[in-house]
Amino acid sequence: MPVKADPVPADVPAGANDSGLLAPETQRALTDAAHRIETAVQEGLEQLRVQSRALADSASQQIEDASEYVSGQVRERPLAAAGIALGAGVLIGLLIAQATRRN
């Protein structure tokens, strides 16, 4: 939700609100704008929290499904799973050995 605020005139010095140079109407307008901005930020953060929770729940479910699938495949084909694990370990070992030789 975009927040519309009136611009502060260029001839108003910085810190004018602290020194009492701004008119009461301007002070109220600035206070109202600050409240609108605060409300918009709070609403945006709440929306982000809800969306993040939904994404985290979805990711958690997908990880659980993948884990169940992999466990089932390992139970059905234990020798193939051991071979794949061995091959992956050898490949990782070769990559690490090559990286340490370069340094």
N, C-alpha and C positions, 0 to 999 in steps of 0.2 A: 504494500500500500504506500504510494508515494506521499511524502509530506510536503505541503506547500507552505513556505514561510516567506514573509516579506523581507526583502533585503535590508540590511542596516545601511543607512546613508553613508557615503564616503567621508562626509565631513564630521562624523562622530568619532572622536578619538578613542583609541584602545583604552579599556579600563574605565570608560565613562560611567558605566553602571555602578562601579565601586565608589566613584567620587560624587554620585548624586546628580550628574549632569543630564541624565536621560529623563524625559518626561514620564510621569506615572503610566500613561497609556503605552508608551514604548516598552517600559519595564514589564507591564502585563503581557504585551504581545510577545516579548522575548520569553517570558516565563511559560506562556501558553505553547509557544513553539517548542520549547525544551520538553514540556510534558508530552506533546504529540510525538516528538522524536523518541522519547523514552518508551512510550507505548508501542510505537512501531517496532522498535528494536526488541522489546520484550515479546511481542507477537511473533516476530521473525525467529527469535531464539526458540520459542515454544514449538513453532512449526518445524524447525530444524531438528529439535529433539524427537518429535514424533516420527519424522521421516527416518532419522537415524535408527531409532528403535525398530521400525518396520524392516529396514534393510538388514540390521543385525540379526533379527529373527529369521529372515529369509536365508541369509548366509549360513546361519547355524543349522537350519534344516537341510540345506544343500550339502553341507559338510557331513552331517549325520547320514544322509542318504548315500553319499559317496563312500563313506567308511563302511557302511553295511554292504555295499556292492563289492568293495575290495575284499572284505572279510569272506564273503560268499565265494568269490572267485578263488581265493587262496584255499578254502576248504574243498572246493571242487577239483582244483588242479594244483596240489601242493608241490609237485616236482617242477612244473612250469613257473610257479611263483618263486621257488628257490633259485631257479635258473635266471629269472629276470632280476632278482635281487643281487645275485652274484655278478651278472653282467653290468648292472648299474654301479655296483661297488668298484669293479675293475675300471670302468670308464671314469668314475670320479677320481680314483687313485691316479690314473694316467694324467688327468687334467691337473691335479694338484702337483704331481711330480714335474710336469712340463712347466708349470708356473714357477716352481721353486728353482728350476734350472735357469730360467730367464733372469731371475733376480740375482 
